[in-house]
Amino acid sequence: MKAVLPALARPILEPKLPVGVDVAWFTDHETALAEVVDADIAWVDMQQPHWTGKAVSAGSRLKWVSTIYAGLDHFPLAQLKAQGTILTNGVGINAIAVAEYAVMGVLVAAKRFDEVVRLADKHEWTIAAPGQTELSETRALIIGMGAIGRLIGDRLTAFGVEVTGVTRSGRGGTLTPDQWRGGLGDYDWVILAAPSTSQTKALLGRDELSAMKSSAWLINIARGDMVDQDALIDALNKRRIAGAFLDVVTPEPLPPEHPLWSTPNAIHTMHLSGRSQTKMFQRATALFVKNLAAFMSGQPMTNVVDLDAGY
């Protein structure tokens, strides 16, 4: 059985590989593309997700694809389903780091720490705090109460925030996708943490932004295309909402001339949330080893993607 695996993981993976697995170790995009053609197993993640998607697309014989990515917008899901390929993703690998980043976004917005930093850069001393919002007794709507959303909720609850979640099923007292829009004006923080699917494109558009409190902040740590970015820029320019903390934008990287760079009260952080930690590679490798053992023995695997739902 042939597996295409990252050479970066070789020191950790090689001693743990079972007998019968013939490995092609790759160090670059071209090697991965060439080796995956006749492979049974592939972990071909690269810095650019679309490169990973291309490599996966080239593997017409793949039985199992492993990825550290939670979002699968660059993956050929229809092709994998037609081939009968199992896809396991990286849900949970970055969950703590991303959740912490989202909470940081709420705190930065509440205390306007971005403005504090700008004052310090100019060597200006102020006695008027730029941000005076206390998190206690505020309300947050978290759209997407999966692994990351639940961690965000737990951490905000500790600050005294009343948290309402949105899930596809409405489990655990959460709202369903058809219920949350009517109450948008009740929340101080609207947090996007949902998986990226065809149903989540432009999830927040002009109508939703207009329905939010004028004092509310949007926090997006999901995908940039979940927000109608032109409508968001317009809402921020016209002060219809207080601000937006955006770890994700469209496109990425954001061109230097893009108007979002200079839009008032827009804080964007270059999709760094998942990278703001040091344990991702160890967690990813441990998950791969666990899933490889399950795959080889025909046992249930962890993080198996529903290829119809897209997550």
PEJOGI-V569834 format. One record per helix or strand of 2 or more residues. SS is the DSSP state (hx for helix, st for strand). FROM is the first residue (numbers start at 0). TO is the last residue. Records with the same first field share a line. If there is no record, write none. Layout:
SS->FROM-TO, FROM-TO
This chain:
st->1-5, 21-25, 40-41, 63-65, 85-87, 138-142, 161-165, 188-191, 216-219, 242-245, 265-267
hx->6-15, 28-37, 48-56, 76-82, 94-110, 112-120, 146-157, 170-172, 180-185, 197-199, 205-210, 223-225, 228-236, 258-261, 272-274, 279-296
